């Protein structure tokens, strides 16, 4: 959830035409960003960068965020857009090494949710939310599945 940030709340649609219709006739109650699958660029770190990070801190300590999530193939471009440029690291030491290494220089997130940005910013500390939105959705999906049985 930390890796996705504000992109977690963006709306994925099949085409820009659908997105335009949604904006014009969707009676939206708040501002939204729309990700049309036919236009979004597949933004993913080069595998050489990920391998460099893994060789620096160990394969078990650094993984591309995209490789850690499950998703349907038809939304691969959107998932790549959201999770394809961040490395998830096991701990702060690994994240610092990966983020600021001259051959890597990419955003990383620790398992505790701290964010290291190669531009120099660090984000972390206590979260105001007790339960993440994604874990709440997972619970809801499990309950819906249980009701169907």
C-alpha angles and dihedrals in degrees: 000000000000090000092055094045113169091349087075088076097048118113120241117212133172099242141006087249090061089047091052091050090049091053094045101040106013096093090223115194096206141023113280138185114223125210110203107200093213092058107031116107117237097241111188132150115254110261088236089064092051091048090049090053092048093049090049098052105010131276091262091055102053130041136159107259090228091061091057099058135069123227143153115272092238091067096044093116092053092047090049090050091053103034106017100090102046130084118211112217129195095230146000095266092055092045093052093048093048098042098048100035108119093231094047112031098163135132116273134188125204124223086252090059100254113146123215116194122193089224086071106262124126122196124191147103131106121352118226092212116078095200125031120239091238094054090048090052090049090053091048092050091049091051092048090051090049091052092051092056 
